[in-house]
Amino acid sequence: MKRASPSDLRYFERIAKLNCSLPGDPPPVSLAEMFDRLELLERQLGPFVRPGHPGAGDGDLDSHIKFLQRLRSIDLAHGA
C-alpha cells in the first residue's frame, strides 16, 4: 500500500486541527461511534427520521416519466 506523502500528512493534520475548532460535538472516531450516534438520532427524532411522510407514494414520479416518454417520442419522430 502506498504511504502518505509529507504533504498528505500535513493536509490531514490541518483537517484534524480545524475539526477540533468546529462548534459542537467532535467528529466520530470510528464507524461504531458513528452508528451509535445515528441510532441516538433515530431515537430522538422518531418518525421524523424517515424521508417523506406516510402516504406520500411516488410523488410526481408519474408526471416525470410521462415527460421523458414525450421527449423520447419527439426524438424518435425526428430520427434522433
N, C-alpha and C positions, 0 to 999 in steps of 0.2 A: 504494500500500500504506500502511496506517495505521502511523504511527510509534509507538514505545513511549512511554508516558507516563512522567513522572518517577517516579511510584510503582512502575511496572513495572520501570524500570531499577534502582531501589533494591532491589526484590524479587530480581531476578536477581543483583545484586551480593551480597546476603546468601546466596543459594544457592551462588554460586561460592566465597564465603569459607568457608561451612560444609562444602562438599565438600572443600576443602583440609584441613580439620581431621579428616576421617574417617581411620581407620586403613587401611592397605593401599594398593593402587595408586590413583592419581588416576583419575577417570573418563576415558574416551577423548575425545580432542579432535575426532575425525572419524569418519565411518562406516567409512572404510578401516581406521582403527586398531581400531574395534570388531570388524570382521570378522576382522582379524588375530588379535585376542585369542580370538575364538570358534574359529578354526582351531587355535590353540595348545591350547585346552582340549580340543578334539576329539582331537588327537593324544595329549594326556596321559591322557585318560580312556579312550580306546579304545572297547571295546564298551559301556562303562557310560554313554556319552554319549547313547545312544538310549533312549527311554522303553520301559518294559515289558521283556520278556525273550523269547528265541526260543520259539516255540510257544505264546505266550500267547493267540493267537487273539483273539476278541472279548470274552473275559472273561464277565461276566454280562449282556451286552447282550441276549441272547435272553430272559432272565427279566424284564428291564425292559420289553421290547417286549410280552411277554405280559401283564404287569401293566397297561400302558397300554391295551392292547386290551380287557382286562377292564373297566377303568374306563369306556371308551368304550361298551362294550355295556351297562353299567349305566345310563349317561346316556341312551342310546337307548331302553332299556326304560322309563324313567321320563319320556320325552318331553322331555328337556332338550336 
